[in-house]
């Protein structure tokens, strides 16, 4: 059963609020849902996210009155009040904020059994079928090759390093690139940015990791990835990824 946590927001720029709205929207897919609190909401806020540099922040510095609801305060900026549960500095790294929220409000993680394995193999999207897999582990790359072959995507190139991937995208055109967050010769998120917006952009990009927790999924969505996949991927996640290629 899902639980909805109302969050009161004080301050923040339009860009930061846009990022927060993305966090709230994505949380609707989870058991722990974060929702912007407004006057007239059905419940009181259980968390307050305060921009310490905003003009409204001063009134939040006073300790709560006796008997007041326990509202967890997240403070952004210097000179945090004593009652702040967490403090963050700019530039904000939203996955870290989300992880801190989950540490307070989310239940312990359960095993994730993905049963979406029905239906025929996915049909190929228009515009080519070549896939690039970037992972330092040769066994994982072999696994990806087998999975895509079974889904009628036989054209797959492998790269053990970010440097090899950069060379490959200069000479080939790819429908999809899958970047392991275990890449060791570069920051994998920088590689994602290069694949998406460099001189030789790849049409679709996904990331993969052995621990695809919600902060990683949030970051993947915010940088424009199609998916944040488990290693090894479940059949259902593969089907959903290929479906998403046809929607963008």
TORKEVO-632090 format. One record per residue: residue number from 0; x, y, z of N, C-alpha, C in turn; residue in three letters. Coordinates in Angstrom, 2 decimals, always signed. Atoms other than C-alpha are relative to their C-alpha. Layout:
REM TORKEVO-632090
ATOM  num     n_px     n_py     n_pz    ca_px    ca_py    ca_pz     c_px     c_py     c_pz  residuo
ATOM  NUM        X        Y        Z        X        Y        Z        X        Y        Z      ALA
...
END
This chain:
REM TORKEVO-632090
ATOM  num     n_px     n_py     n_pz    ca_px    ca_py    ca_pz     c_px     c_py     c_pz  residuo
ATOM    0    +0.85    -1.19    +0.00    +0.00    +0.00    +0.00    +0.89    +1.24    +0.00      UNK
ATOM    1    -0.81    -1.21    +0.12    +1.35    +3.43    -0.94    -0.28    +0.96    +1.15      UNK
ATOM    2    +0.12    -1.03    -1.03    +1.94    +6.24    +1.54    +0.38    +1.33    -0.61      UNK
ATOM    3    -0.23    -1.32    +0.57    +1.71    +9.89    +0.57    +0.55    +0.94    +1.07      UNK
ATOM    4    -0.65    -0.95    -0.89    +4.05   +12.39    +2.24    -0.14    +1.40    -0.59      UNK
ATOM    5    +0.14    -1.38    +0.47    +3.07   +16.05    +1.88    +1.22    +0.81    +0.43      UNK
ATOM    6    -1.23    -0.77    -0.21    +6.05   +18.40    +1.58    -0.29    +1.48    -0.23      UNK
ATOM    7    +0.15    -1.44    +0.15    +5.89   +22.13    +2.21    +1.30    +0.58    -0.54      UNK
ATOM    8    -1.16    -0.58    +0.65    +8.26   +24.12    +0.00    +0.03    +1.50    +0.30      UNK
ATOM    9    -0.17    -1.42    -0.31    +9.61   +27.52    +1.07    +1.18    +0.52    -0.81      UNK
ATOM   10    -1.06    -0.59    +0.80   +11.58   +29.59    -1.45    +0.32    -0.82    -1.23      UNK
ATOM   11    -0.54    +0.70    +1.16   +13.67   +28.17    -4.33    -0.34    +0.71    -1.31      UNK
ATOM   12    +0.16    -0.61    +1.31   +14.08   +29.36    -7.91    -0.96    -0.80    -0.85      UNK
ATOM   13    +0.89    +0.70    +0.92   +11.83   +28.43   -10.81    +0.64    -1.29    -0.50      UNK
ATOM   14    -0.69    +1.19    +0.50   +14.47   +25.99   -12.08    +0.00    -1.09    +1.07      UNK
ATOM   15    -0.02    +0.98    -1.09   +14.76   +24.30    -8.68    -1.38    -0.56    +0.25      UNK
ATOM   16    +1.37    +0.49    -0.19   +10.99   +24.08    -8.32    -0.41    -0.93    -1.14      UNK
ATOM   17    +0.28    +0.91    +1.12   +10.79   +22.50   -11.77    +0.61    -1.37    +0.28      UNK
ATOM   18    -0.63    +1.27    -0.35   +13.25   +19.84   -10.62    -0.79    -0.71    +1.10      UNK
ATOM   19    +0.80    +0.59    -1.06   +11.19   +19.30    -7.47    -1.30    -0.59    -0.54      UNK
ATOM   20    +1.22    +0.54    +0.59    +8.04   +18.88    -9.52    +0.26    -1.32    -0.70      UNK
ATOM   21    -0.35    +1.27    +0.65    +9.83   +16.17   -11.51    +0.16    -1.10    +1.04      UNK
ATOM   22    -0.15    +0.98    -1.08   +10.77   +14.42    -8.26    -1.37    -0.46    +0.50      UNK
ATOM   23    +1.33    +0.34    -0.49    +7.18   +14.57    -7.03    -0.75    -0.86    -1.02      UNK
ATOM   24    +0.72    +0.74    +1.05    +5.80   +13.35   -10.36    +0.52    -1.44    -0.11      UNK
ATOM   25    -0.58    +1.33    +0.11    +8.20   +10.41   -10.54    -0.32    -0.86    +1.22      UNK
ATOM   26    +0.28    +0.78    -1.21    +7.44    +9.41    -6.97    -1.38    -0.64    -0.04      UNK
ATOM   27    +1.33    +0.59    +0.11    +3.85    +8.62    -8.01    +0.08    -1.47    -0.42      UNK
ATOM   28    -0.18    +1.38    +0.42    +5.26    +5.34    -9.36    +0.42    -0.91    +1.16      UNK
ATOM   29    -0.58    +0.76    -1.10    +6.44    +4.23    -5.90    -0.99    -0.19    +1.14      UNK
ATOM   30    +0.82    +0.15    -1.20    +5.06    +3.11    -2.57    +0.04    +1.25    +0.85      UNK
ATOM   31    -0.11    -1.25    -0.75    +6.35    +6.29    -0.91    -0.10    +1.15    -0.99      UNK
ATOM   32    +0.30    -1.06    +0.96    +4.86    +9.26    -2.77    +0.19    +1.35    +0.67      UNK
ATOM   33    -0.20    -1.34    -0.50    +5.99   +12.84    -2.24    -0.87    +0.97    -0.80      UNK
ATOM   34    +0.96    -0.91    +0.61    +3.44   +15.58    -2.92    +0.17    +1.39    +0.57      UNK
ATOM   35    -0.08    -1.39    -0.44    +3.63   +19.36    -2.77    -1.20    +0.33    +0.89      UNK
ATOM   36    +1.07    -0.40    -0.90    +1.64   +20.60    +0.23    -0.45    +1.41    -0.33      UNK
ATOM   37    +0.60    -1.32    +0.19    -0.73   +23.52    -0.35    -1.13    +0.16    +1.02      UNK
ATOM   38    +1.13    -0.25    -0.90    -3.39   +25.16    +1.78    -1.21    -0.78    -0.48      UNK
ATOM   39    +1.17    +0.79    +0.36    -6.44   +22.94    +1.87    +0.32    -1.45    -0.32      UNK
ATOM   40    -0.36    +1.40    +0.24    -4.48   +19.70    +1.40    -0.65    -0.89    +1.06      UNK
ATOM   41    +0.71    +0.86    -0.94    -6.12   +16.69    +3.08    +0.79    -0.35    +1.26      UNK
ATOM   42    -0.81    +0.29    -1.16    -3.21   +16.25    +5.49    +1.00    +1.13    +0.22      UNK
ATOM   43    -1.05    -0.96    -0.30    -0.66   +18.44    +7.23    +1.32    -0.48    -0.61      UNK
ATOM   44    -1.29    +0.43    +0.53    +2.87   +18.44    +5.81    +0.79    -0.76    +1.04      UNK
ATOM   45    -0.88    +0.75    -0.89    +5.27   +15.92    +7.30    +1.46    +0.37    -0.22      UNK
ATOM   46    -1.36    -0.43    +0.30    +8.32   +17.54    +5.77    -0.07    +1.42    -0.54      UNK
ATOM   47    -0.14    -1.35    +0.54    +9.42   +21.11    +4.99    +1.37    +0.12    -0.64      UNK
ATOM   48    -1.25    -0.22    +0.71   +12.07   +21.87    +2.41    +0.18    +1.51    -0.11      UNK
ATOM   49    -0.15    -1.44    -0.19   +13.39   +25.35    +3.19    +1.23    +0.51    -0.73      UNK
ATOM   50    -1.11    -0.71    +0.62   +15.53   +27.59    +1.00    +0.48    +1.04    +1.00      UNK
ATOM   51    -0.50    -0.87    -1.06   +17.66   +29.23    +3.69    +0.37    +1.38    -0.47      UNK
ATOM   52    -0.35    -1.31    +0.54   +18.49   +32.14    +1.36    -1.23    +0.78    -0.44      UNK
ATOM   53    +1.23    -0.69    +0.40   +14.85   +33.06    +0.75    -0.46    +0.94    +1.10      UNK
ATOM   54    +0.49    -0.96    -0.98   +13.10   +35.94    +2.47    -0.96    -0.63    +0.99      UNK
ATOM   55    +0.96    +0.66    -0.88   +10.55   +33.53    +3.96    +0.67    -0.91    +1.03      UNK
ATOM   56    -0.66    +0.99    -0.84   +13.19   +31.40    +5.68    +0.09    +0.42    +1.46      UNK
ATOM   57    -0.22    -0.47    -1.37   +13.56   +33.60    +8.77    -1.09    -0.48    +0.94      UNK
ATOM   58    +1.09    +0.41    -0.88   +10.14   +32.69   +10.11    +0.05    -1.49    +0.33      UNK
ATOM   59    -0.12    +1.44    -0.26   +11.12   +28.99    +9.96    +1.07    -0.30    +1.04      UNK
ATOM   60    -1.12    +0.24    -0.91   +14.05   +29.47   +12.35    -0.46    -0.28    +1.43      UNK
ATOM   61    +0.47    +0.17    -1.38   +11.92   +29.46   +15.51    -0.30    -1.47    +0.28      UNK
ATOM   62    +0.32    +1.39    -0.34   +11.62   +26.10   +17.31    -1.51    -0.22    -0.05      UNK
ATOM   63    +1.44    +0.27    +0.07    +8.24   +24.40   +16.87    -0.65    +0.14    +1.37      UNK
ATOM   64    +0.73    -0.16    -1.25    +5.59   +25.09   +19.50    -0.25    -1.37    +0.62      UNK
ATOM   65    +0.29    +1.29    -0.66    +4.95   +22.37   +22.10    -1.30    -0.60    -0.52      UNK
ATOM   66    +1.17    +0.69    +0.51    +2.54   +19.80   +20.77    -0.21    +0.14    -1.49      UNK
ATOM   67    +0.14    -0.16    +1.44    +3.05   +20.88   +17.15    +0.37    -1.30    -0.70      UNK
ATOM   68    -0.34    +1.22    +0.74    +3.18   +18.10   +14.51    +1.50    -0.06    -0.29      UNK
ATOM   69    -1.43    +0.21    +0.28    +6.63   +16.62   +13.93    +0.23    +0.12    -1.50      UNK
ATOM   70    -0.28    -0.26    +1.41    +7.63   +18.15   +10.61    +1.51    -0.05    -0.18      UNK
ATOM   71    -1.43    +0.13    +0.26   +11.05   +17.07    +9.33    +0.45    +1.15    -0.90      UNK
ATOM   72    -0.48    -1.14    +0.77   +12.94   +20.13    +8.12    +1.28    -0.34    -0.75      UNK
ATOM   73    -1.20    +0.07    +0.83   +15.41   +19.95    +5.24    +0.37    +1.44    -0.35      UNK
ATOM   74    -0.44    -1.39    +0.16   +17.44   +23.16    +5.06    +1.04    +0.05    -1.12      UNK
ATOM   75    -0.95    -0.20    +1.10   +19.27   +24.35    +1.94    +0.68    +1.34    +0.19      UNK
ATOM   76    -0.75    -1.22    -0.20   +22.01   +26.87    +2.59    +0.72    +0.01    +1.33      UNK
ATOM   77    -0.76    -0.09    -1.25   +24.23   +28.03    +5.45    -0.89    +0.36    +1.18      UNK
ATOM   78    +0.63    -0.43    -1.25   +23.30   +28.75    +9.07    -1.33    -0.73    +0.21      UNK
ATOM   79    +1.21    +0.80    -0.19   +20.81   +25.92    +9.48    -0.45    +0.07    +1.45      UNK
ATOM   80    +0.50    +0.03    -1.38   +18.55   +25.99   +12.56    +0.24    -1.36    +0.64      UNK
ATOM   81    -0.32    +1.22    -0.73   +19.07   +23.38   +15.25    -0.96    -1.13    -0.32      UNK
ATOM   82    +1.00    +1.05    +0.23   +15.87   +21.53   +14.36    +0.05    -0.58    -1.41      UNK
ATOM   83    -0.09    +0.54    +1.36   +16.95   +20.87   +10.76    +0.43    -1.46    +0.04      UNK
ATOM   84    -0.33    +1.43    +0.05   +16.94   +17.12   +10.09    +1.13    -0.26    -0.99      UNK
ATOM   85    -1.05    +0.13    +1.00   +19.18   +17.48    +7.03    +0.35    +1.39    -0.51      UNK
ATOM   86    -0.46    -1.27    +0.55   +21.26   +20.32    +5.57    +0.73    -0.27    -1.31      UNK
ATOM   87    -0.63    +0.14    +1.31   +22.33   +20.72    +1.94    +0.50    +1.36    -0.46      UNK
ATOM   88    -0.55    -1.22    +0.57   +24.42   +23.26    +0.08    -0.20    -0.02    -1.51      UNK
ATOM   89    +0.07    -0.11    +1.46   +24.10   +24.53    -3.45    +1.39    -0.15    -0.60      UNK
ATOM   90    +1.10    +0.45    +0.86   +24.49   +23.41    -6.14    -0.64    -1.28    +0.52      UNK
ATOM   91    +0.74    +1.14    -0.53   +21.80   +20.93    -5.14    +0.18    -1.22    -0.90      UNK
ATOM   92    -0.05    +1.28    +0.70   +22.24   +17.30    -6.10    -1.26    -0.74    +0.41      UNK
ATOM   93    +1.32    +0.46    -0.39   +18.64   +16.14    -6.13    -0.04    -1.47    +0.39      UNK
ATOM   94    +0.02    +1.39    -0.50   +19.33   +12.37    -5.89    +0.42    -0.13    +1.45      UNK
ATOM   95    -0.41    +0.06    -1.41   +21.08   +13.02    -2.57    -1.14    +0.48    +0.91      UNK
ATOM   96    +1.15    -0.47    -0.78   +18.07   +15.00    -1.32    -1.06    -1.09    +0.07      UNK
ATOM   97    +1.01    +1.06    +0.05   +15.72   +12.22    -2.43    +0.40    -1.16    +0.90      UNK
ATOM   98    -0.46    +1.10    -0.84   +17.86    +9.58    -0.72    -0.19    +0.33    +1.47      UNK
ATOM   99    +0.19    -0.41    -1.39   +17.75   +11.56    +2.53    -1.49    -0.04    +0.37      UNK
ATOM  100    +1.44    +0.09    -0.26   +13.95   +11.82    +2.24    -0.41    -1.45    +0.22      UNK
ATOM  101    +0.35    +1.41    -0.12   +13.70    +8.08    +1.75    +0.51    -0.60    +1.30      UNK
ATOM  102    -0.54    +0.54    -1.25   +15.91    +7.40    +4.77    -0.95    +0.27    +1.17      UNK
ATOM  103    +0.94    -0.34    -1.07   +13.24    +9.07    +6.91    -1.38    -0.62    -0.23      UNK
ATOM  104    +1.40    +0.32    +0.25    +9.98    +8.18    +5.19    -0.25    -1.33    -0.70      UNK
ATOM  105    +0.28    +1.20    +0.80   +10.40    +5.13    +2.93    +0.22    -1.26    +0.83      UNK
ATOM  106    -0.21    +1.28    -0.69   +10.03    +1.56    +4.20    +1.25    -0.68    -0.53      UNK
ATOM  107    -1.17    +0.73    +0.51   +12.98    -0.85    +3.87    -0.31    -0.61    -1.36      UNK
ATOM  108    +0.24    +0.56    +1.34   +13.40    -2.05    +0.25    -0.33    -1.47    +0.06      UNK
ATOM  109    +0.34    +1.40    +0.14   +11.86    -5.33    -0.73    +0.56    -0.53    -1.31      UNK
ATOM  110    -0.44    +0.59    +1.26   +12.89    -7.78    -3.41    -0.93    +0.41    -1.11      UNK
ATOM  111    +0.78    -0.50    +1.13   +11.74    -6.50    -6.80    -0.14    -1.11    -1.03      UNK
ATOM  112    +0.25    +1.04    +0.98   +10.19    -9.31    -8.83    -0.76    +0.61    -1.16      UNK
ATOM  113    +0.62    -0.58    +1.19    +9.40    -8.10   -12.33    -0.61    -1.12    -0.82      UNK
ATOM  114    +0.69    +1.10    +0.66    +6.76   -10.35   -13.89    -0.52    +0.39    -1.37      UNK
ATOM  115    +0.51    -0.45    +1.30    +6.11    -8.34   -17.05    +0.81    -0.66    -1.11      UNK
ATOM  116    -0.79    +0.75    +0.98    +7.43   -11.03   -19.39    -0.87    -0.54    -1.11      UNK
ATOM  117    +0.90    +0.55    +1.00    +4.37   -11.76   -21.49    +0.13    +0.68    -1.34      UNK
ATOM  118    +0.06    -0.61    +1.30    +3.76   -11.04   -25.13    +1.12    -0.42    -0.91      UNK
ATOM  119    -1.02    +0.38    +0.97    +5.78   -11.55   -28.30    +1.21    +0.90    +0.10      UNK
ATOM  120    -1.17    -0.86    -0.01    +9.28   -10.18   -28.83    -0.32    +1.37    -0.56      UNK
ATOM  121    +0.28    -1.37    +0.43    +9.33    -6.43   -29.28    +0.39    +0.19    -1.46      UNK
ATOM  122    -0.34    -0.31    +1.37    +9.23    -5.19   -32.85    +1.02    +1.11    -0.02      UNK
ATOM  123    -1.08    -0.97    +0.08   +12.07    -3.04   -34.05    -0.55    +1.39    -0.31      UNK
ATOM  124    +0.41    -1.36    +0.33   +11.56    +0.73   -33.96    +0.56    +0.41    -1.36      UNK
ATOM  125    -0.52    -0.53    +1.26   +12.02    +2.68   -37.16    +1.29    +0.76    +0.26      UNK
ATOM  126    -1.20    -0.81    -0.08   +15.36    +4.34   -37.83    +1.24    -0.77    +0.38      UNK
ATOM  127    -1.20    +0.76    -0.27   +17.83    +1.48   -37.38    -0.11    -0.79    +1.28      UNK
ATOM  128    +0.09    +0.89    -1.15   +18.57    -1.15   -34.78    +1.32    -0.19    +0.73      UNK
ATOM  129    -1.30    +0.26    -0.61   +22.24    -0.89   -33.81    +0.02    +0.51    +1.44      UNK
ATOM  130    -0.07    -0.28    -1.43   +22.88    -0.94   -30.06    +1.47    +0.02    +0.42      UNK
ATOM  131    -1.34    -0.07    -0.57   +26.02    +0.05   -28.16    -0.10    -0.25    +1.50      UNK
ATOM  132    -0.03    +0.32    -1.42   +26.68    -1.52   -24.74    +1.39    +0.34    +0.54      UNK
ATOM  133    -1.26    -0.45    -0.59   +29.37    +0.08   -22.56    +0.06    -0.53    +1.42      UNK
ATOM  134    -0.10    +0.63    -1.32   +30.38    -2.09   -19.61    +1.37    -0.64    +0.11      UNK
ATOM  135    -1.34    +0.58    -0.12   +33.80    -3.14   -18.27    +0.01    -1.52    +0.18      UNK
ATOM  136    +0.07    +1.43    -0.27   +32.61    -6.70   -17.50    -0.38    -0.77    -1.27      UNK
ATOM  137    +0.31    +0.71    +1.25   +32.81    -9.03   -20.56    -1.19    -0.95    +0.14      UNK
ATOM  138    +1.14    +0.89    -0.18   +30.27   -11.45   -19.07    -1.32    +0.77    -0.06      UNK
ATOM  139    +1.21    -0.82    +0.07   +27.73    -8.67   -18.65    -0.26    +0.42    -1.44      UNK
ATOM  140    +0.20    -0.37    +1.41   +28.33    -7.52   -22.22    -0.55    -1.17    -0.79      UNK
ATOM  141    +0.52    +1.19    +0.68   +27.74   -11.08   -23.41    -1.47    -0.22    +0.34      UNK
ATOM  142    +1.39    +0.15    -0.41   +24.52   -11.19   -21.43    -0.89    +0.98    -0.78      UNK
ATOM  143    +0.78    -0.97    +0.77   +23.29    -7.97   -23.07    -0.15    -0.45    -1.45      UNK
ATOM  144    +0.06    +0.44    +1.39   +24.16    -9.39   -26.49    -1.07    -1.08    -0.17      UNK
ATOM  145    +0.98    +1.07    +0.09   +22.08   -12.50   -25.83    -1.42    +0.53    +0.16      UNK
ATOM  146    +1.34    -0.55    -0.22   +19.13   -10.49   -24.52    -0.50    +0.74    -1.22      UNK
ATOM  147    +0.45    -0.76    +1.17   +19.02    -8.17   -27.51    -0.20    -0.90    -1.21      UNK
ATOM  148    +0.20    +0.94    +1.10   +19.43   -11.04   -29.96    -1.36    -0.69    +0.14      UNK
ATOM  149    +1.29    +0.62    -0.23   +16.42   -12.70   -28.36    -1.17    +0.92    -0.28      UNK
ATOM  150    +1.05    -0.99    +0.28   +14.44    -9.48   -28.88    +0.14    +0.57    -1.41      UNK
ATOM  151    -0.16    -0.36    +1.42   +15.46    -9.28   -32.56    +0.78    +1.29    -0.19      UNK
ATOM  152    -0.94    -1.10    +0.17   +18.18    -6.69   -32.11    +1.40    -0.60    -0.12      UNK
ATOM  153    -1.28    +0.69    +0.11   +21.19    -8.59   -33.49    +1.20    +0.92    -0.17      UNK
ATOM  154    -1.11    -0.90    +0.28   +23.29    -5.51   -34.33    +0.44    +0.70    +1.27      UNK
ATOM  155    -0.44    -0.54    -1.28   +25.16    -4.81   -31.12    +1.52    +0.11    +0.00      UNK
ATOM  156    -1.43    -0.22    -0.19   +28.60    -3.31   -30.53    +0.29    +0.10    +1.49      UNK
ATOM  157    -0.40    -0.01    -1.40   +30.46    -3.66   -27.25    +1.18    +0.94    +0.22      UNK
ATOM  158    -1.13    -0.83    -0.40   +32.78    -1.29   -25.45    +0.28    -0.24    +1.48      UNK
ATOM  159    -0.38    +0.21    -1.39   +34.71    -1.97   -22.26    +0.30    +1.30    +0.72      UNK
ATOM  160    -0.40    -1.27    -0.59   +35.62    +1.68   -21.71    -0.74    +1.15    -0.66      UNK
ATOM  161    +0.58    -1.21    +0.57   +34.30    +5.18   -22.26    +0.80    +0.46    -1.21      UNK
ATOM  162    -0.83    -0.42    +1.13   +37.26    +5.88   -24.56    -0.36    -0.78    -1.26      UNK
ATOM  163    +0.41    +0.79    +1.15   +36.29    +2.99   -26.84    -1.37    +0.44    -0.51      UNK
ATOM  164    +1.34    -0.44    +0.41   +32.69    +4.20   -26.83    +0.08    +1.30    -0.80      UNK
ATOM  165    -0.14    -1.26    +0.74   +33.76    +7.66   -27.93    +0.50    -0.24    -1.43      UNK
ATOM  166    -0.48    +0.33    +1.34   +35.63    +6.12   -30.87    -1.11    -0.62    -0.85      UNK
ATOM  167    +1.04    +0.70    +0.74   +32.67    +3.93   -31.86    -1.08    +0.95    -0.50      UNK
ATOM  168    +1.08    -0.87    +0.45   +30.11    +6.73   -31.99    +0.45    +0.96    -1.09      UNK
ATOM  169    -0.48    -0.84    +1.10   +32.35    +8.65   -34.39    -0.10    -0.70    -1.35      UNK
ATOM  170    +0.03    +0.74    +1.27   +32.14    +5.88   -36.99    -1.31    -0.76    -0.20      UNK
ATOM  171    +1.25    +0.73    +0.13   +28.71    +4.35   -36.31    -1.18    +0.82    +0.48      UNK
ATOM  172    +1.24    -0.65    -0.42   +25.10    +5.45   -35.88    -0.79    -0.98    +0.84      UNK
ATOM  173    +0.64    +0.91    -0.95   +23.30    +3.97   -32.88    -1.40    +0.47    +0.36      UNK
ATOM  174    +1.34    -0.26    -0.50   +19.66    +3.74   -31.98    +0.00    +0.14    +1.51      UNK
ATOM  175    +0.02    +0.07    -1.47   +20.45    +2.97   -28.33    +1.41    -0.26    +0.52      UNK
ATOM  176    -1.23    +0.29    -0.74   +23.44    +3.12   -25.99    -0.38    -0.28    +1.45      UNK
ATOM  177    +0.20    +0.36    -1.40   +23.45    +1.43   -22.58    +1.33    +0.20    +0.72      UNK
ATOM  178    -1.21    -0.36    -0.72   +26.00    +2.88   -20.16    -0.05    -0.60    +1.40      UNK
ATOM  179    -0.12    +0.53    -1.35   +27.03    +0.90   -17.11    +0.54    +1.09    +0.92      UNK
ATOM  180    -0.52    -0.95    -0.97   +27.47    +3.08   -14.04    +1.28    -0.50    +0.65      UNK
ATOM  181    -1.27    +0.52    -0.45   +30.48    +0.85   -13.34    +1.16    +0.34    -0.90      UNK
ATOM  182    -1.10    -0.44    +0.86   +32.52    +2.45   -16.14    +1.08    +0.67    +0.86      UNK
ATOM  183    -1.07    -0.44    -0.91   +35.93    +3.18   -14.60    +0.93    +1.05    -0.59      UNK
ATOM  184    -0.95    -0.95    +0.58   +37.83    +5.35   -17.08    -0.61    +1.38    -0.24      UNK
ATOM  185    +0.65    -1.30    +0.12   +35.34    +8.24   -16.98    -1.19    +0.02    +0.95      UNK
ATOM  186    +1.25    -0.12    -0.74   +32.41    +9.57   -15.01    -1.13    -0.47    -0.91      UNK
ATOM  187    +1.03    +0.52    +0.90   +29.49    +7.54   -16.42    -1.06    +1.04    -0.35      UNK
ATOM  188    +1.01    -1.02    +0.30   +27.13   +10.52   -16.16    +0.54    +1.00    -1.02      UNK
ATOM  189    -0.59    -0.84    +1.05   +29.56   +12.63   -18.19    -0.08    -0.71    -1.35      UNK
ATOM  190    +0.10    +0.76    +1.25   +29.56    +9.84   -20.77    -1.43    +0.05    -0.53      UNK
ATOM  191    +1.39    -0.12    +0.42   +25.76    +9.90   -20.84    -0.23    +1.35    -0.68      UNK
ATOM  192    +0.16    -1.34    +0.58   +25.89   +13.65   -21.51    +0.63    +0.07    -1.38      UNK
ATOM  193    -0.67    +0.01    +1.30   +28.38   +13.11   -24.35    -0.83    -0.77    -1.03      UNK
ATOM  194    +0.78    +0.81    +0.93   +26.26   +10.38   -25.92    -1.29    +0.70    -0.42      UNK
ATOM  195    +1.27    -0.65    +0.31   +23.12   +12.48   -25.75    +0.18    +1.31    -0.77      UNK
ATOM  196    -0.07    -1.36    +0.52   +24.44   +15.91   -26.71    +1.33    +0.34    -0.67      UNK
ATOM  197    -1.29    -0.26    +0.63   +27.92   +15.50   -28.22    -0.11    +0.19    -1.50      UNK
ATOM  198    -0.03    -0.19    +1.45   +28.96   +15.89   -31.84    -0.66    -1.15    -0.75      UNK
ATOM  199    +0.60    +1.18    +0.63   +27.68   +12.37   -32.61    -1.04    -0.59    +0.95      UNK
ATOM  200    +0.97    +0.44    -1.02   +24.54   +12.01   -30.48    -0.64    -1.34    -0.35      UNK
ATOM  201    +0.73    +1.26    +0.12   +22.90    +8.64   -29.91    -1.47    +0.30    +0.24      UNK
ATOM  202    +1.43    -0.32    -0.06   +19.13    +8.61   -30.38    -0.58    -0.22    +1.39      UNK
ATOM  203    +0.53    +0.34    -1.32   +18.35    +6.92   -27.04    +1.15    -0.50    +0.88      UNK
ATOM  204    -1.04    +0.41    -0.95   +20.49    +6.37   -23.93    -0.66    -0.52    +1.27      UNK
ATOM  205    +0.44    +0.54    -1.29   +19.89    +4.20   -20.87    +1.24    -0.25    +0.85      UNK
ATOM  206    -1.08    +0.38    -0.90   +22.04    +3.54   -17.80    -0.36    -1.33    +0.66      UNK
ATOM  207    +0.21    +1.30    -0.66   +22.49    +0.21   -16.02    +0.92    -0.10    +1.20      UNK
ATOM  208    -0.77    +0.10    -1.23   +23.69    -0.64   -12.53    -0.50    -1.21    +0.79      UNK
ATOM  209    +0.39    +1.11    -0.86   +23.66    -3.46   -10.00    -0.96    +0.45    +1.11      UNK
ATOM  210    +0.88    -0.51    -1.05   +21.74    -1.20    -7.59    -0.77    +1.21    -0.53      UNK
ATOM  211    +0.76    -1.12    +0.59   +19.17    +0.88    -9.49    -0.99    +0.60    +0.99      UNK
ATOM  212    +0.90    -0.57    -1.00   +17.81    +2.69    -6.44    -0.67    +1.25    -0.56      UNK
ATOM  213    +0.81    -1.11    +0.51   +15.38    +5.57    -6.72    +0.82    +1.25    -0.29      UNK
ATOM  214    -0.81    -1.17    +0.36   +17.99    +8.39    -6.54    +0.68    -0.15    -1.37      UNK
ATOM  215    -0.61    +0.19    +1.32   +19.77    +6.86    -9.54    -1.06    +0.11    -1.10      UNK
ATOM  216    +1.07    -0.10    +0.99   +16.46    +6.54   -11.37    -0.41    +1.46    -0.21      UNK
ATOM  217    +0.32    -1.42    +0.11   +15.68   +10.19   -10.61    +1.05    +0.71    -0.86      UNK
ATOM  218    -1.06    -0.68    +0.76   +19.06   +11.31   -11.93    -0.05    -0.40    -1.47      UNK
ATOM  219    +0.08    +0.45    +1.39   +18.70    +9.18   -15.05    -1.12    +0.71    -0.74      UNK
ATOM  220    +1.12    -0.68    +0.65   +15.30   +10.70   -15.79    +0.31    +1.46    -0.24      UNK
ATOM  221    -0.27    -1.44    +0.12   +16.53   +14.25   -15.19    +1.01    +0.31    -1.10      UNK
ATOM  222    -0.98    -0.26    +1.07   +19.42   +13.89   -17.64    -0.49    -0.53    -1.34      UNK
ATOM  223    +0.59    +0.37    +1.29   +17.09   +12.48   -20.31    +0.16    -1.44    -0.41      UNK
ATOM  224    -0.13    +1.41    +0.36   +17.76    +8.73   -20.16    -1.37    -0.66    -0.18      UNK
ATOM  225    +1.23    +0.78    +0.18   +15.12    +6.28   -21.37    -0.29    -0.89    +1.20      UNK
ATOM  226    +0.22    +0.95    -1.08   +15.66    +3.98   -18.40    +1.24    -0.07    +0.88      UNK
ATOM  227    -1.09    +0.39    -0.89   +17.77    +3.03   -15.40    -0.23    -1.47    +0.31      UNK
ATOM  228    +0.24    +1.44    -0.01   +18.11    -0.74   -15.66    +0.86    -0.71    +1.04      UNK
ATOM  229    -0.76    +0.87    -0.88   +19.22    -3.44   -13.27    +1.00    -0.80    -0.82      UNK
ATOM  230    -0.95    +0.92    +0.61   +22.23    -5.63   -14.06    +0.00    -1.29    +0.82      UNK
ATOM  231    +0.52    +0.14    +1.37   +21.28    -8.18   -15.20    -1.43    +0.50    -0.08      UNK
ATOM  232    +1.34    -0.57    +0.13   +18.05    -6.69   -16.59    -1.07    -1.08    +0.05      UNK
ATOM  233    +1.13    +0.93    +0.02   +14.70    -8.34   -16.02    -0.64    +0.02    -1.39      UNK
ATOM  234    +0.68    +0.01    +1.30   +12.70    -9.40   -19.10    -0.99    +1.15    -0.13      UNK
ATOM  235    +0.99    -1.07    +0.08    +9.99    -6.89   -18.24    +0.63    +1.35    -0.25      UNK
ATOM  236    -0.65    -1.30    +0.20   +12.40    -3.95   -18.03    +0.52    +0.13    -1.42      UNK
ATOM  237    -0.45    -0.04    +1.39   +13.82    -4.86   -21.43    -1.15    +0.32    -0.94      UNK
ATOM  238    +1.17    -0.25    +0.85   +10.36    -4.93   -23.00    -0.42    +1.46    +0.11      UNK
ATOM  239    +0.41    -1.40    -0.19    +9.49    -1.55   -21.47    +1.00    +0.95    -0.64      UNK
ATOM  240    -1.00    -0.86    +0.63   +12.78    -0.05   -22.66    -0.22    +0.06    -1.50      UNK
ATOM  241    +0.17    +0.00    +1.45   +12.18    -1.14   -26.25    -1.30    +0.69    -0.40      UNK
ATOM  242    +1.24    -0.74    +0.28    +8.63    +0.17   -26.10    +0.25    +1.50    +0.06      UNK
ATOM  243    -0.25    -1.42    -0.14    +9.95    +3.53   -24.95    +0.75    +0.57    -1.21      UNK
ATOM  244    -0.72    -0.49    +1.18   +12.19    +3.75   -28.03    -0.96    +0.41    -1.09      UNK
ATOM  245    +0.97    -0.30    +1.04    +9.12    +3.82   -30.23    -0.84    +1.22    +0.36      UNK
ATOM  246    +0.85    -1.12    -0.42    +7.49    +6.60   -28.18    +0.71    +1.32    -0.14      UNK
ATOM  247    -0.72    -1.29    +0.00   +10.26    +9.19   -28.38    +0.37    +0.39    -1.43      UNK
END
